């Protein structure tokens, strides 16, 4: 038996789909104020982009926090909707797909730091979902004993 009822799952799925659509719009749409991107050739597919010192030392801390927060709800929804490995894989595949899709876009940047920050946000969301489901299960067991 699944820990959430059908109405809750339907609501979470609908809100998750809307939110994911908004994330795709924010991350893949053209940026009118950007005239060109600033990334290593082939973005996250370029090994140099992963080992370069500037990859991990430059960049705005606000951007990193924003990327983490942007993917937290996706991890939360995935953790509430899907059991096991699927709940973990889906948000990671989403951020990977976004970073890969940004490579050919002239005004978007595919960057390892974004991929890592997004994955951290998704994992935090998954941890929150796990805590929510465990707390719900604990309350259910306590009410059954009473």
Phi, psi and omega in degrees: 000142181273141186292341179249143178286167182302315180299319179294317180297319179296316179297314180297318180297317181294313179295321178297319179294317177297315181295318178298321176299319178295319178297317178298320179296315181294321188269342185242349183287155176295145177254107185299333182274350179263126180267336177198155177279171178224082182219162172296150175304135180071012172048234184291347178279349180270116180304328180297328180292339179272330186257353179293135180303319183295335178304321187254352182249340180256169180107157184278129174301327178297321178296319179296313179298318179298319178295320177297311181295327181296325183264352178301313179296329179292316176296320179299309180298317180298318179293329178280333185265328188238141181266150171067213186297329180301319179297331179276318186291318186303311180293327179291319177296322179298311181294324177296317179297320179297312181295323177291321180293334181284341184303310182281352182279126186295327185253016176239156183237123173270114188224136178304323181298321178294317180299315180294315180297317178298317180296321177298316178300317179296319180294319176299318177298320177297320178295320177296317178300318179298316179297318179297312182294322177293318177297320178296317179296320179296317178296321179297315179297319179295321181288329178290327179287331185283000000 
